Each structure stands twice: as C-alpha cells, then as structure tokens.
C-alpha cells in the first residue's frame, strides 16, 4: 500500500470551535476585597491569555459585577476591545445577577450582550457617598487639624462641614466621568439603543428582558445555549482562570496576607454596600 492509499484511509476532522471563557466577577477597583474583585492588575494577563488560545472562535465574558471604579472599568474594557480588534475575534458578554455601572461598562466591550431574564442591567451614572462627622467630633471635644500646601488639596473632609465649593468641585468631576461613560455606551451600542438619553443615562436599572427591549442587551440566553447555537454542538469551552501557587492550592489559602487585612476589610465593606444596592 503506497502513501496515497494510506492517506485516503485517514479521516481528517475539522478542529472543534473553541471559546475562551473569562469570568469578570466582583467589585471593580484597585483594591480586591476578601471575596474577590476586578482590576487591571489581576485581569490583564487573563485577558491576554484568553485571546492567545489556539483555534479560538470567540471570547465569552461571564459578568457579575455591581460596578466600582470608572478608570479601572474603562481600562479593562479597552484592553478587551484592543485585543478583539487586533485579532479579529468576536466577544460575547453573558450577564449573571448584575452588570450595573462599571459592570455594564465591561459588558459594552463585547460585540453582543446576553442576559438572564432576571439579570439587573444599567445604572449608567456616577455616584459618590460618604459620611459626615463634624458635629460628632465637636460633641466629643475633638479638634480637627489639617494642613495643606495647595488651596484645593482637601476635598469633602468628613470631619469638617460640607462646603458649597467642595460640592461644586465634586459635581464637576462626576459630570466629566459620566460624559465618558455615556460616550462609551453610545460608541458600543449605537443605534441599538431604544430609549431617550435622559432616561437611559439617569442611573436607572432594568431587568434583563427589559434591557433587551431598550437595546442595552441583545438577547436572553445562557452561555452554553448561545454559543452552541452560534458555533455548533461541538463547541469547546476553555475557562481562563488565575494561576495559584502550589502552597495555596494545597492549603486552600486565598485570604490576604496579614499586612493586607486592613485594605481587604475596607474593600469588603465597600463591596457589600455595592451589592446591597441591587438586593444581592
């Protein structure tokens, strides 16, 4: 039997479509709280690994985030889009419980957004919250002392009465960040949006089904069903997960180091407050 006869007996099967699954879950910000968080430092490598996968047909983003830092949201979304455009790979976002505020900014990095009927989507706005203790420390006989070089170095000091000048400065910052957020949504969703901008960008949230009607999302469906419908029943899913050291894998250690506990505790409280906004 010659080589041609041998080759005729070989059945060449086309490679199965492959989808990289990148999970973006938690509060977005520079501090990763105890229960996890999203920022450029801990996602950039994962994003790059997802787009390096051989035989790649698409990247799927599993999103579950109540939002957080605007800059981190914008940086992560841009990193995803830059690689998607560079490599010509489609990106699909799948919203779980919530994609609100910065979480929706991340979803907009995708070419298509899919939701569950009960997902919470939107919150295209900017918020700043805090506490004021000026009267409390006065009753305790505590004197607040603060010295700066630069007349505007201090902003919204919680131990001093709120000033009109500070509020004006904060409003200016929020207005500019909100404008950037709105532009990102317009750029990615374009003519699919079906609601007047005054309502769309009011900070309101909607259920997944309503988000589809308004053009904030493209359809109701889970990752497996949508990807099988798009790429066939033989599609392979490859989860892109953070690497863990040998000791942490054996011991199950994922808690912060002792020096990081203070930051982790603060991050955890912030995260809890953000999730609570959406009843989660």
PyMOL commands that set and color helices and strands:
alter all, ss='L'
color gray80, all
select helices_A, chain A and resi 3-9+40-52+70-87+102-107+134-139+164-192+197-200+208-214+223-231+246-251+258-276
alter helices_A, ss='H'
color red, helices_A
select strands_A, chain A and resi 18-25+27-28+37-38+56-65+90-100+112-115+120-122+205-207+219-220+236-240
alter strands_A, ss='S'
color yellow, strands_A
deselect
rebuild
show_as cartoon
